[in-house]
Amino acid sequence: MWKDPIVQEVRKAGEELAKKSNYSLQGLFQSLRNNEKKSKAKVQARVKENPRKAG
C-alpha cells in the first residue's frame, strides 16, 4: 500500500507534540496557547454568532 509522505509527516509531528505534552490533552492545548503567545503572528478568535440574529 502506498503511503503519502505528507500524511506521514503530519502524523509524526502530531505524535511528537503528544509526547511532549505527556499524552495529556490539557497539556497539549496549554502548549499550543503558549506558542500562540510567543508567536508574532496575529491570532484571530472565532466569534460565535447569535442564532436569533442570523438569517
mmCIF entry with sequence, helices, sheets and N, C-alpha, C, O atoms, coordinates in Angstrom:
data_MODEL
# 
_entry.id   MODEL 
# 
_entity.id                         1 
_entity.type                       polymer 
_entity.pdbx_number_of_molecules   1 
# 
_entity_poly.entity_id                      1 
_entity_poly.type                           'polypeptide(L)' 
_entity_poly.nstd_linkage                   no 
_entity_poly.nstd_monomer                   no 
_entity_poly.pdbx_seq_one_letter_code       MWKDPIVQEVRKAGEELAKKSNYSLQGLFQSLRNNEKKSKAKVQARVKENPRKAG 
_entity_poly.pdbx_seq_one_letter_code_can   MWKDPIVQEVRKAGEELAKKSNYSLQGLFQSLRNNEKKSKAKVQARVKENPRKAG 
_entity_poly.pdbx_strand_id                 A 
# 
loop_
_entity_poly_seq.entity_id 
_entity_poly_seq.num 
_entity_poly_seq.mon_id 
_entity_poly_seq.hetero 
1 1  MET n 
1 2  TRP n 
1 3  LYS n 
1 4  ASP n 
1 5  PRO n 
1 6  ILE n 
1 7  VAL n 
1 8  GLN n 
1 9  GLU n 
1 10 VAL n 
1 11 ARG n 
1 12 LYS n 
1 13 ALA n 
1 14 GLY n 
1 15 GLU n 
1 16 GLU n 
1 17 LEU n 
1 18 ALA n 
1 19 LYS n 
1 20 LYS n 
1 21 SER n 
1 22 ASN n 
1 23 TYR n 
1 24 SER n 
1 25 LEU n 
1 26 GLN n 
1 27 GLY n 
1 28 LEU n 
1 29 PHE n 
1 30 GLN n 
1 31 SER n 
1 32 LEU n 
1 33 ARG n 
1 34 ASN n 
1 35 ASN n 
1 36 GLU n 
1 37 LYS n 
1 38 LYS n 
1 39 SER n 
1 40 LYS n 
1 41 ALA n 
1 42 LYS n 
1 43 VAL n 
1 44 GLN n 
1 45 ALA n 
1 46 ARG n 
1 47 VAL n 
1 48 LYS n 
1 49 GLU n 
1 50 ASN n 
1 51 PRO n 
1 52 ARG n 
1 53 LYS n 
1 54 ALA n 
1 55 GLY n 
# 
_struct_asym.id          A 
_struct_asym.entity_id   1 
# 
loop_
_struct_conf.conf_type_id 
_struct_conf.id 
_struct_conf.pdbx_PDB_helix_id 
_struct_conf.beg_label_comp_id 
_struct_conf.beg_label_asym_id 
_struct_conf.beg_label_seq_id 
_struct_conf.pdbx_beg_PDB_ins_code 
_struct_conf.end_label_comp_id 
_struct_conf.end_label_asym_id 
_struct_conf.end_label_seq_id 
_struct_conf.pdbx_end_PDB_ins_code 
_struct_conf.beg_auth_comp_id 
_struct_conf.beg_auth_asym_id 
_struct_conf.beg_auth_seq_id 
_struct_conf.end_auth_comp_id 
_struct_conf.end_auth_asym_id 
_struct_conf.end_auth_seq_id 
_struct_conf.pdbx_PDB_helix_class 
_struct_conf.details 
_struct_conf.pdbx_PDB_helix_length 
HELX_P HELX_P1 AA1 PRO A 5  ? LYS A 20 ? PRO A 5  LYS A 20 1 ? 16 
HELX_P HELX_P2 AA2 LEU A 25 ? LYS A 38 ? LEU A 25 LYS A 38 1 ? 14 
# 
_struct_conf_type.id          HELX_P 
_struct_conf_type.criteria    ? 
_struct_conf_type.reference   ? 
# 
loop_
_atom_site.group_PDB 
_atom_site.id 
_atom_site.type_symbol 
_atom_site.label_atom_id 
_atom_site.label_alt_id 
_atom_site.label_comp_id 
_atom_site.label_asym_id 
_atom_site.label_entity_id 
_atom_site.label_seq_id 
_atom_site.pdbx_PDB_ins_code 
_atom_site.Cartn_x 
_atom_site.Cartn_y 
_atom_site.Cartn_z 
_atom_site.occupancy 
_atom_site.B_iso_or_equiv 
_atom_site.pdbx_formal_charge 
_atom_site.auth_seq_id 
_atom_site.auth_comp_id 
_atom_site.auth_asym_id 
_atom_site.auth_atom_id 
_atom_site.pdbx_PDB_model_num 
ATOM 1   N N  . MET A 1 1  ? 0.837   -1.188 0.000  1.00 0.00 ? 1  MET A N  1 
ATOM 2   C CA . MET A 1 1  ? 0.000   0.000  0.000  1.00 0.00 ? 1  MET A CA 1 
ATOM 3   C C  . MET A 1 1  ? 0.883   1.253  0.000  1.00 0.00 ? 1  MET A C  1 
ATOM 4   O O  . MET A 1 1  ? 1.872   1.326  0.729  1.00 0.00 ? 1  MET A O  1 
ATOM 5   N N  . TRP A 1 2  ? 0.517   2.221  -0.813 1.00 0.00 ? 2  TRP A N  1 
ATOM 6   C CA . TRP A 1 2  ? 1.260   3.466  -0.938 1.00 0.00 ? 2  TRP A CA 1 
ATOM 7   C C  . TRP A 1 2  ? 1.024   4.357  0.274  1.00 0.00 ? 2  TRP A C  1 
ATOM 8   O O  . TRP A 1 2  ? -0.110  4.474  0.739  1.00 0.00 ? 2  TRP A O  1 
ATOM 9   N N  . LYS A 1 3  ? 2.067   4.982  0.790  1.00 0.00 ? 3  LYS A N  1 
ATOM 10  C CA . LYS A 1 3  ? 1.956   5.884  1.937  1.00 0.00 ? 3  LYS A CA 1 
ATOM 11  C C  . LYS A 1 3  ? 2.284   7.296  1.478  1.00 0.00 ? 3  LYS A C  1 
ATOM 12  O O  . LYS A 1 3  ? 3.311   7.536  0.844  1.00 0.00 ? 3  LYS A O  1 
ATOM 13  N N  . ASP A 1 4  ? 1.416   8.204  1.800  1.00 0.00 ? 4  ASP A N  1 
ATOM 14  C CA . ASP A 1 4  ? 1.594   9.608  1.435  1.00 0.00 ? 4  ASP A CA 1 
ATOM 15  C C  . ASP A 1 4  ? 2.623   10.228 2.380  1.00 0.00 ? 4  ASP A C  1 
ATOM 16  O O  . ASP A 1 4  ? 2.429   10.203 3.596  1.00 0.00 ? 4  ASP A O  1 
ATOM 17  N N  . PRO A 1 5  ? 3.708   10.781 1.848  1.00 0.00 ? 5  PRO A N  1 
ATOM 18  C CA . PRO A 1 5  ? 4.754   11.343 2.710  1.00 0.00 ? 5  PRO A CA 1 
ATOM 19  C C  . PRO A 1 5  ? 4.270   12.547 3.523  1.00 0.00 ? 5  PRO A C  1 
ATOM 20  O O  . PRO A 1 5  ? 4.756   12.777 4.630  1.00 0.00 ? 5  PRO A O  1 
ATOM 21  N N  . ILE A 1 6  ? 3.335   13.301 2.996  1.00 0.00 ? 6  ILE A N  1 
ATOM 22  C CA . ILE A 1 6  ? 2.823   14.458 3.738  1.00 0.00 ? 6  ILE A CA 1 
ATOM 23  C C  . ILE A 1 6  ? 2.007   13.986 4.933  1.00 0.00 ? 6  ILE A C  1 
ATOM 24  O O  . ILE A 1 6  ? 2.131   14.534 6.029  1.00 0.00 ? 6  ILE A O  1 
ATOM 25  N N  . VAL A 1 7  ? 1.177   12.975 4.725  1.00 0.00 ? 7  VAL A N  1 
ATOM 26  C CA . VAL A 1 7  ? 0.375   12.424 5.826  1.00 0.00 ? 7  VAL A CA 1 
ATOM 27  C C  . VAL A 1 7  ? 1.305   11.850 6.886  1.00 0.00 ? 7  VAL A C  1 
ATOM 28  O O  . VAL A 1 7  ? 1.077   12.045 8.080  1.00 0.00 ? 7  VAL A O  1 
ATOM 29  N N  . GLN A 1 8  ? 2.341   11.151 6.468  1.00 0.00 ? 8  GLN A N  1 
ATOM 30  C CA . GLN A 1 8  ? 3.302   10.577 7.415  1.00 0.00 ? 8  GLN A CA 1 
ATOM 31  C C  . GLN A 1 8  ? 3.977   11.675 8.233  1.00 0.00 ? 8  GLN A C  1 
ATOM 32  O O  . GLN A 1 8  ? 4.168   11.523 9.440  1.00 0.00 ? 8  GLN A O  1 
ATOM 33  N N  . GLU A 1 9  ? 4.337   12.783 7.579  1.00 0.00 ? 9  GLU A N  1 
ATOM 34  C CA . GLU A 1 9  ? 4.992   13.894 8.268  1.00 0.00 ? 9  GLU A CA 1 
ATOM 35  C C  . GLU A 1 9  ? 4.054   14.538 9.294  1.00 0.00 ? 9  GLU A C  1 
ATOM 36  O O  . GLU A 1 9  ? 4.475   14.863 10.404 1.00 0.00 ? 9  GLU A O  1 
ATOM 37  N N  . VAL A 1 10 ? 2.795   14.719 8.923  1.00 0.00 ? 10 VAL A N  1 
ATOM 38  C CA . VAL A 1 10 ? 1.817   15.317 9.833  1.00 0.00 ? 10 VAL A CA 1 
ATOM 39  C C  . VAL A 1 10 ? 1.584   14.406 11.033 1.00 0.00 ? 10 VAL A C  1 
ATOM 40  O O  . VAL A 1 10 ? 1.508   14.877 12.168 1.00 0.00 ? 10 VAL A O  1 
ATOM 41  N N  . ARG A 1 11 ? 1.473   13.119 10.787 1.00 0.00 ? 11 ARG A N  1 
ATOM 42  C CA . ARG A 1 11 ? 1.272   12.168 11.887 1.00 0.00 ? 11 ARG A CA 1 
ATOM 43  C C  . ARG A 1 11 ? 2.472   12.144 12.819 1.00 0.00 ? 11 ARG A C  1 
ATOM 44  O O  . ARG A 1 11 ? 2.313   12.061 14.037 1.00 0.00 ? 11 ARG A O  1 
ATOM 45  N N  . LYS A 1 12 ? 3.663   12.215 12.258 1.00 0.00 ? 12 LYS A N  1 
ATOM 46  C CA . LYS A 1 12 ? 4.874   12.227 13.077 1.00 0.00 ? 12 LYS A CA 1 
ATOM 47  C C  . LYS A 1 12 ? 4.915   13.485 13.945 1.00 0.00 ? 12 LYS A C  1 
ATOM 48  O O  . LYS A 1 12 ? 5.247   13.416 15.128 1.00 0.00 ? 12 LYS A O  1 
ATOM 49  N N  . ALA A 1 13 ? 4.577   14.630 13.356 1.00 0.00 ? 13 ALA A N  1 
ATOM 50  C CA . ALA A 1 13 ? 4.555   15.881 14.124 1.00 0.00 ? 13 ALA A CA 1 
ATOM 51  C C  . ALA A 1 13 ? 3.516   15.818 15.244 1.00 0.00 ? 13 ALA A C  1 
ATOM 52  O O  . ALA A 1 13 ? 3.763   16.286 16.356 1.00 0.00 ? 13 ALA A O  1 
ATOM 53  N N  . GLY A 1 14 ? 2.360   15.239 14.943 1.00 0.00 ? 14 GLY A N  1 
ATOM 54  C CA . GLY A 1 14 ? 1.321   15.089 15.963 1.00 0.00 ? 14 GLY A CA 1 
ATOM 55  C C  . GLY A 1 14 ? 1.770   14.193 17.095 1.00 0.00 ? 14 GLY A C  1 
ATOM 56  O O  . GLY A 1 14 ? 1.507   14.480 18.263 1.00 0.00 ? 14 GLY A O  1 
ATOM 57  N N  . GLU A 1 15 ? 2.445   13.113 16.756 1.00 0.00 ? 15 GLU A N  1 
ATOM 58  C CA . GLU A 1 15 ? 2.955   12.196 17.777 1.00 0.00 ? 15 GLU A CA 1 
ATOM 59  C C  . GLU A 1 15 ? 4.001   12.888 18.653 1.00 0.00 ? 15 GLU A C  1 
ATOM 60  O O  . GLU A 1 15 ? 4.026   12.683 19.866 1.00 0.00 ? 15 GLU A O  1 
ATOM 61  N N  . GLU A 1 16 ? 4.856   13.700 18.046 1.00 0.00 ? 16 GLU A N  1 
ATOM 62  C CA . GLU A 1 16 ? 5.874   14.426 18.820 1.00 0.00 ? 16 GLU A CA 1 
ATOM 63  C C  . GLU A 1 16 ? 5.227   15.434 19.765 1.00 0.00 ? 16 GLU A C  1 
ATOM 64  O O  . GLU A 1 16 ? 5.655   15.568 20.911 1.00 0.00 ? 16 GLU A O  1 
ATOM 65  N N  . LEU A 1 17 ? 4.201   16.143 19.298 1.00 0.00 ? 17 LEU A N  1 
ATOM 66  C CA . LEU A 1 17 ? 3.502   17.087 20.163 1.00 0.00 ? 17 LEU A CA 1 
ATOM 67  C C  . LEU A 1 17 ? 2.816   16.367 21.321 1.00 0.00 ? 17 LEU A C  1 
ATOM 68  O O  . LEU A 1 17 ? 2.856   16.833 22.459 1.00 0.00 ? 17 LEU A O  1 
ATOM 69  N N  . ALA A 1 18 ? 2.194   15.243 21.031 1.00 0.00 ? 18 ALA A N  1 
ATOM 70  C CA . ALA A 1 18 ? 1.525   14.469 22.074 1.00 0.00 ? 18 ALA A CA 1 
ATOM 71  C C  . ALA A 1 18 ? 2.537   13.979 23.106 1.00 0.00 ? 18 ALA A C  1 
ATOM 72  O O  . ALA A 1 18 ? 2.278   14.023 24.308 1.00 0.00 ? 18 ALA A O  1 
ATOM 73  N N  . LYS A 1 19 ? 3.678   13.516 22.635 1.00 0.00 ? 19 LYS A N  1 
ATOM 74  C CA . LYS A 1 19 ? 4.714   13.008 23.536 1.00 0.00 ? 19 LYS A CA 1 
ATOM 75  C C  . LYS A 1 19 ? 5.243   14.122 24.432 1.00 0.00 ? 19 LYS A C  1 
ATOM 76  O O  . LYS A 1 19 ? 5.455   13.907 25.625 1.00 0.00 ? 19 LYS A O  1 
ATOM 77  N N  . LYS A 1 20 ? 5.460   15.318 23.866 1.00 0.00 ? 20 LYS A N  1 
ATOM 78  C CA . LYS A 1 20 ? 5.951   16.455 24.651 1.00 0.00 ? 20 LYS A CA 1 
ATOM 79  C C  . LYS A 1 20 ? 4.972   16.860 25.748 1.00 0.00 ? 20 LYS A C  1 
ATOM 80  O O  . LYS A 1 20 ? 5.384   17.345 26.802 1.00 0.00 ? 20 LYS A O  1 
ATOM 81  N N  . SER A 1 21 ? 3.689   16.663 25.504 1.00 0.00 ? 21 SER A N  1 
ATOM 82  C CA . SER A 1 21 ? 2.675   17.034 26.494 1.00 0.00 ? 21 SER A CA 1 
ATOM 83  C C  . SER A 1 21 ? 2.283   15.831 27.360 1.00 0.00 ? 21 SER A C  1 
ATOM 84  O O  . SER A 1 21 ? 1.271   15.864 28.060 1.00 0.00 ? 21 SER A O  1 
ATOM 85  N N  . ASN A 1 22 ? 3.101   14.768 27.304 1.00 0.00 ? 22 ASN A N  1 
ATOM 86  C CA . ASN A 1 22 ? 2.861   13.566 28.102 1.00 0.00 ? 22 ASN A CA 1 
ATOM 87  C C  . ASN A 1 22 ? 1.497   12.948 27.794 1.00 0.00 ? 22 ASN A C  1 
ATOM 88  O O  . ASN A 1 22 ? 0.844   12.389 28.675 1.00 0.00 ? 22 ASN A O  1 
ATOM 89  N N  . TYR A 1 23 ? 1.084   13.056 26.550 1.00 0.00 ? 23 TYR A N  1 
ATOM 90  C CA . TYR A 1 23 ? -0.180  12.489 26.055 1.00 0.00 ? 23 TYR A CA 1 
ATOM 91  C C  . TYR A 1 23 ? -1.393  13.023 26.818 1.00 0.00 ? 23 TYR A C  1 
ATOM 92  O O  . TYR A 1 23 ? -2.405  12.338 26.967 1.00 0.00 ? 23 TYR A O  1 
ATOM 93  N N  . SER A 1 24 ? -1.267  14.253 27.291 1.00 0.00 ? 24 SER A N  1 
ATOM 94  C CA . SER A 1 24 ? -2.351  14.925 28.010 1.00 0.00 ? 24 SER A CA 1 
ATOM 95  C C  . SER A 1 24 ? -2.976  15.960 27.078 1.00 0.00 ? 24 SER A C  1 
ATOM 96  O O  . SER A 1 24 ? -2.282  16.832 26.554 1.00 0.00 ? 24 SER A O  1 
ATOM 97  N N  . LEU A 1 25 ? -4.276  15.862 26.877 1.00 0.00 ? 25 LEU A N  1 
ATOM 98  C CA . LEU A 1 25 ? -4.953  16.815 26.002 1.00 0.00 ? 25 LEU A CA 1 
ATOM 99  C C  . LEU A 1 25 ? -4.859  18.228 26.579 1.00 0.00 ? 25 LEU A C  1 
ATOM 100 O O  . LEU A 1 25 ? -4.625  19.189 25.846 1.00 0.00 ? 25 LEU A O  1 
ATOM 101 N N  . GLN A 1 26 ? -5.038  18.347 27.877 1.00 0.00 ? 26 GLN A N  1 
ATOM 102 C CA . GLN A 1 26 ? -4.933  19.656 28.529 1.00 0.00 ? 26 GLN A CA 1 
ATOM 103 C C  . GLN A 1 26 ? -3.521  20.218 28.357 1.00 0.00 ? 26 GLN A C  1 
ATOM 104 O O  . GLN A 1 26 ? -3.351  21.404 28.071 1.00 0.00 ? 26 GLN A O  1 
ATOM 105 N N  . GLY A 1 27 ? -2.523  19.375 28.528 1.00 0.00 ? 27 GLY A N  1 
ATOM 106 C CA . GLY A 1 27 ? -1.145  19.812 28.354 1.00 0.00 ? 27 GLY A CA 1 
ATOM 107 C C  . GLY A 1 27 ? -0.858  20.229 26.922 1.00 0.00 ? 27 GLY A C  1 
ATOM 108 O O  . GLY A 1 27 ? -0.129  21.192 26.685 1.00 0.00 ? 27 GLY A O  1 
ATOM 109 N N  . LEU A 1 28 ? -1.430  19.507 25.969 1.00 0.00 ? 28 LEU A N  1 
ATOM 110 C CA . LEU A 1 28 ? -1.253  19.838 24.559 1.00 0.00 ? 28 LEU A CA 1 
ATOM 111 C C  . LEU A 1 28 ? -1.825  21.220 24.257 1.00 0.00 ? 28 LEU A C  1 
ATOM 112 O O  . LEU A 1 28 ? -1.163  22.042 23.623 1.00 0.00 ? 28 LEU A O  1 
ATOM 113 N N  . PHE A 1 29 ? -3.048  21.478 24.706 1.00 0.00 ? 29 PHE A N  1 
ATOM 114 C CA . PHE A 1 29 ? -3.656  22.780 24.443 1.00 0.00 ? 29 PHE A CA 1 
ATOM 115 C C  . PHE A 1 29 ? -2.918  23.907 25.158 1.00 0.00 ? 29 PHE A C  1 
ATOM 116 O O  . PHE A 1 29 ? -2.802  25.009 24.621 1.00 0.00 ? 29 PHE A O  1 
ATOM 117 N N  . GLN A 1 30 ? -2.422  23.642 26.361 1.00 0.00 ? 30 GLN A N  1 
ATOM 118 C CA . GLN A 1 30 ? -1.658  24.675 27.070 1.00 0.00 ? 30 GLN A CA 1 
ATOM 119 C C  . GLN A 1 30 ? -0.382  25.001 26.302 1.00 0.00 ? 30 GLN A C  1 
ATOM 120 O O  . GLN A 1 30 ? 0.006   26.164 26.191 1.00 0.00 ? 30 GLN A O  1 
ATOM 121 N N  . SER A 1 31 ? 0.263   23.969 25.775 1.00 0.00 ? 31 SER A N  1 
ATOM 122 C CA . SER A 1 31 ? 1.465   24.182 24.973 1.00 0.00 ? 31 SER A CA 1 
ATOM 123 C C  . SER A 1 31 ? 1.155   25.002 23.728 1.00 0.00 ? 31 SER A C  1 
ATOM 124 O O  . SER A 1 31 ? 1.916   25.901 23.371 1.00 0.00 ? 31 SER A O  1 
ATOM 125 N N  . LEU A 1 32 ? 0.034   24.697 23.062 1.00 0.00 ? 32 LEU A N  1 
ATOM 126 C CA . LEU A 1 32 ? -0.359  25.454 21.873 1.00 0.00 ? 32 LEU A CA 1 
ATOM 127 C C  . LEU A 1 32 ? -0.659  26.914 22.224 1.00 0.00 ? 32 LEU A C  1 
ATOM 128 O O  . LEU A 1 32 ? -0.295  27.822 21.477 1.00 0.00 ? 32 LEU A O  1 
ATOM 129 N N  . ARG A 1 33 ? -1.320  27.136 23.359 1.00 0.00 ? 33 ARG A N  1 
ATOM 130 C CA . ARG A 1 33 ? -1.606  28.513 23.789 1.00 0.00 ? 33 ARG A CA 1 
ATOM 131 C C  . ARG A 1 33 ? -0.311  29.280 24.072 1.00 0.00 ? 33 ARG A C  1 
ATOM 132 O O  . ARG A 1 33 ? -0.186  30.452 23.720 1.00 0.00 ? 33 ARG A O  1 
ATOM 133 N N  . ASN A 1 34 ? 0.644   28.609 24.710 1.00 0.00 ? 34 ASN A N  1 
ATOM 134 C CA . ASN A 1 34 ? 1.930   29.257 24.988 1.00 0.00 ? 34 ASN A CA 1 
ATOM 135 C C  . ASN A 1 34 ? 2.649   29.613 23.690 1.00 0.00 ? 34 ASN A C  1 
ATOM 136 O O  . ASN A 1 34 ? 3.258   30.678 23.587 1.00 0.00 ? 34 ASN A O  1 
ATOM 137 N N  . ASN A 1 35 ? 2.579   28.725 22.701 1.00 0.00 ? 35 ASN A N  1 
ATOM 138 C CA . ASN A 1 35 ? 3.199   29.008 21.404 1.00 0.00 ? 35 ASN A CA 1 
ATOM 139 C C  . ASN A 1 35 ? 2.527   30.196 20.723 1.00 0.00 ? 35 ASN A C  1 
ATOM 140 O O  . ASN A 1 35 ? 3.200   31.003 20.082 1.00 0.00 ? 35 ASN A O  1 
ATOM 141 N N  . GLU A 1 36 ? 1.207   30.310 20.856 1.00 0.00 ? 36 GLU A N  1 
ATOM 142 C CA . GLU A 1 36 ? 0.489   31.455 20.279 1.00 0.00 ? 36 GLU A CA 1 
ATOM 143 C C  . GLU A 1 36 ? 0.957   32.756 20.914 1.00 0.00 ? 36 GLU A C  1 
ATOM 144 O O  . GLU A 1 36 ? 1.139   33.759 20.223 1.00 0.00 ? 36 GLU A O  1 
ATOM 145 N N  . LYS A 1 37 ? 1.150   32.740 22.221 1.00 0.00 ? 37 LYS A N  1 
ATOM 146 C CA . LYS A 1 37 ? 1.583   33.949 22.931 1.00 0.00 ? 37 LYS A CA 1 
ATOM 147 C C  . LYS A 1 37 ? 2.981   34.374 22.490 1.00 0.00 ? 37 LYS A C  1 
ATOM 148 O O  . LYS A 1 37 ? 3.265   35.567 22.384 1.00 0.00 ? 37 LYS A O  1 
ATOM 149 N N  . LYS A 1 38 ? 3.853   33.402 22.235 1.00 0.00 ? 38 LYS A N  1 
ATOM 150 C CA . LYS A 1 38 ? 5.226   33.689 21.828 1.00 0.00 ? 38 LYS A CA 1 
ATOM 151 C C  . LYS A 1 38 ? 5.308   34.134 20.371 1.00 0.00 ? 38 LYS A C  1 
ATOM 152 O O  . LYS A 1 38 ? 6.240   34.839 19.985 1.00 0.00 ? 38 LYS A O  1 
ATOM 153 N N  . SER A 1 39 ? 4.342   33.726 19.571 1.00 0.00 ? 39 SER A N  1 
ATOM 154 C CA . SER A 1 39 ? 4.360   33.993 18.142 1.00 0.00 ? 39 SER A CA 1 
ATOM 155 C C  . SER A 1 39 ? 4.042   35.461 17.857 1.00 0.00 ? 39 SER A C  1 
ATOM 156 O O  . SER A 1 39 ? 3.274   36.097 18.580 1.00 0.00 ? 39 SER A O  1 
ATOM 157 N N  . LYS A 1 40 ? 4.637   35.974 16.809 1.00 0.00 ? 40 LYS A N  1 
ATOM 158 C CA . LYS A 1 40 ? 4.345   37.338 16.392 1.00 0.00 ? 40 LYS A CA 1 
ATOM 159 C C  . LYS A 1 40 ? 3.172   37.385 15.422 1.00 0.00 ? 40 LYS A C  1 
ATOM 160 O O  . LYS A 1 40 ? 2.698   38.459 15.054 1.00 0.00 ? 40 LYS A O  1 
ATOM 161 N N  . ALA A 1 41 ? 2.708   36.202 15.013 1.00 0.00 ? 41 ALA A N  1 
ATOM 162 C CA . ALA A 1 41 ? 1.569   36.128 14.090 1.00 0.00 ? 41 ALA A CA 1 
ATOM 163 C C  . ALA A 1 41 ? 0.292   36.517 14.827 1.00 0.00 ? 41 ALA A C  1 
ATOM 164 O O  . ALA A 1 41 ? 0.126   36.216 16.009 1.00 0.00 ? 41 ALA A O  1 
ATOM 165 N N  . LYS A 1 42 ? -0.588  37.178 14.124 1.00 0.00 ? 42 LYS A N  1 
ATOM 166 C CA . LYS A 1 42 ? -1.845  37.590 14.708 1.00 0.00 ? 42 LYS A CA 1 
ATOM 167 C C  . LYS A 1 42 ? -2.788  36.384 14.762 1.00 0.00 ? 42 LYS A C  1 
ATOM 168 O O  . LYS A 1 42 ? -2.985  35.696 13.761 1.00 0.00 ? 42 LYS A O  1 
ATOM 169 N N  . VAL A 1 43 ? -3.360  36.139 15.929 1.00 0.00 ? 43 VAL A N  1 
ATOM 170 C CA . VAL A 1 43 ? -4.283  35.022 16.105 1.00 0.00 ? 43 VAL A CA 1 
ATOM 171 C C  . VAL A 1 43 ? -5.692  35.585 16.139 1.00 0.00 ? 43 VAL A C  1 
ATOM 172 O O  . VAL A 1 43 ? -6.005  36.459 16.946 1.00 0.00 ? 43 VAL A O  1 
ATOM 173 N N  . GLN A 1 44 ? -6.534  35.079 15.260 1.00 0.00 ? 44 GLN A N  1 
ATOM 174 C CA . GLN A 1 44 ? -7.910  35.561 15.159 1.00 0.00 ? 44 GLN A CA 1 
ATOM 175 C C  . GLN A 1 44 ? -8.826  34.592 15.891 1.00 0.00 ? 44 GLN A C  1 
ATOM 176 O O  . GLN A 1 44 ? -8.864  33.404 15.570 1.00 0.00 ? 44 GLN A O  1 
ATOM 177 N N  . ALA A 1 45 ? -9.558  35.094 16.868 1.00 0.00 ? 45 ALA A N  1 
ATOM 178 C CA . ALA A 1 45 ? -10.509 34.264 17.598 1.00 0.00 ? 45 ALA A CA 1 
ATOM 179 C C  . ALA A 1 45 ? -11.808 34.172 16.809 1.00 0.00 ? 45 ALA A C  1 
ATOM 180 O O  . ALA A 1 45 ? -12.227 35.131 16.160 1.00 0.00 ? 45 ALA A O  1 
ATOM 181 N N  . ARG A 1 46 ? -12.431 33.015 16.874 1.00 0.00 ? 46 ARG A N  1 
ATOM 182 C CA . ARG A 1 46 ? -13.714 32.827 16.204 1.00 0.00 ? 46 ARG A CA 1 
ATOM 183 C C  . ARG A 1 46 ? -14.806 33.426 17.084 1.00 0.00 ? 46 ARG A C  1 
ATOM 184 O O  . ARG A 1 46 ? -14.854 33.163 18.286 1.00 0.00 ? 46 ARG A O  1 
ATOM 185 N N  . VAL A 1 47 ? -15.668 34.219 16.492 1.00 0.00 ? 47 VAL A N  1 
ATOM 186 C CA . VAL A 1 47 ? -16.762 34.848 17.225 1.00 0.00 ? 47 VAL A CA 1 
ATOM 187 C C  . VAL A 1 47 ? -18.036 34.053 16.961 1.00 0.00 ? 47 VAL A C  1 
ATOM 188 O O  . VAL A 1 47 ? -18.400 33.803 15.812 1.00 0.00 ? 47 VAL A O  1 
ATOM 189 N N  . LYS A 1 48 ? -18.703 33.664 18.036 1.00 0.00 ? 48 LYS A N  1 
ATOM 190 C CA . LYS A 1 48 ? -19.941 32.920 17.873 1.00 0.00 ? 48 LYS A CA 1 
ATOM 191 C C  . LYS A 1 48 ? -21.051 33.873 17.476 1.00 0.00 ? 48 LYS A C  1 
ATOM 192 O O  . LYS A 1 48 ? -21.186 34.961 18.034 1.00 0.00 ? 48 LYS A O  1 
ATOM 193 N N  . GLU A 1 49 ? -21.836 33.454 16.514 1.00 0.00 ? 49 GLU A N  1 
ATOM 194 C CA . GLU A 1 49 ? -22.971 34.259 16.067 1.00 0.00 ? 49 GLU A CA 1 
ATOM 195 C C  . GLU A 1 49 ? -24.161 33.996 16.965 1.00 0.00 ? 49 GLU A C  1 
ATOM 196 O O  . GLU A 1 49 ? -24.341 32.891 17.477 1.00 0.00 ? 49 GLU A O  1 
ATOM 197 N N  . ASN A 1 50 ? -24.954 35.007 17.146 1.00 0.00 ? 50 ASN A N  1 
ATOM 198 C CA . ASN A 1 50 ? -26.189 34.849 17.888 1.00 0.00 ? 50 ASN A CA 1 
ATOM 199 C C  . ASN A 1 50 ? -27.205 34.227 16.928 1.00 0.00 ? 50 ASN A C  1 
ATOM 200 O O  . ASN A 1 50 ? -27.541 34.839 15.914 1.00 0.00 ? 50 ASN A O  1 
ATOM 201 N N  . PRO A 1 51 ? -27.708 33.007 17.234 1.00 0.00 ? 51 PRO A N  1 
ATOM 202 C CA . PRO A 1 51 ? -28.615 32.347 16.295 1.00 0.00 ? 51 PRO A CA 1 
ATOM 203 C C  . PRO A 1 51 ? -29.913 33.123 16.062 1.00 0.00 ? 51 PRO A C  1 
ATOM 204 O O  . PRO A 1 51 ? -30.560 32.939 15.031 1.00 0.00 ? 51 PRO A O  1 
ATOM 205 N N  . ARG A 1 52 ? -30.295 33.968 16.984 1.00 0.00 ? 52 ARG A N  1 
ATOM 206 C CA . ARG A 1 52 ? -31.524 34.753 16.814 1.00 0.00 ? 52 ARG A CA 1 
ATOM 207 C C  . ARG A 1 52 ? -31.347 35.864 15.775 1.00 0.00 ? 52 ARG A C  1 
ATOM 208 O O  . ARG A 1 52 ? -32.305 36.282 15.126 1.00 0.00 ? 52 ARG A O  1 
ATOM 209 N N  . LYS A 1 53 ? -30.100 36.336 15.630 1.00 0.00 ? 53 LYS A N  1 
ATOM 210 C CA . LYS A 1 53 ? -29.840 37.433 14.686 1.00 0.00 ? 53 LYS A CA 1 
ATOM 211 C C  . LYS A 1 53 ? -29.435 36.920 13.321 1.00 0.00 ? 53 LYS A C  1 
ATOM 212 O O  . LYS A 1 53 ? -29.477 37.670 12.346 1.00 0.00 ? 53 LYS A O  1 
ATOM 213 N N  . ALA A 1 54 ? -29.040 35.651 13.225 1.00 0.00 ? 54 ALA A N  1 
ATOM 214 C CA . ALA A 1 54 ? -28.598 35.096 11.937 1.00 0.00 ? 54 ALA A CA 1 
ATOM 215 C C  . ALA A 1 54 ? -29.796 34.955 11.004 1.00 0.00 ? 54 ALA A C  1 
ATOM 216 O O  . ALA A 1 54 ? -30.899 34.600 11.418 1.00 0.00 ? 54 ALA A O  1 
ATOM 217 N N  . GLY A 1 55 ? -29.550 35.232 9.791  1.00 0.00 ? 55 GLY A N  1 
ATOM 218 C CA . GLY A 1 55 ? -30.563 34.942 8.960  1.00 0.00 ? 55 GLY A CA 1 
ATOM 219 C C  . GLY A 1 55 ? -31.167 35.356 7.838  1.00 0.00 ? 55 GLY A C  1 
ATOM 220 O O  . GLY A 1 55 ? -32.139 34.742 7.398  1.00 0.00 ? 55 GLY A O  1 
# 
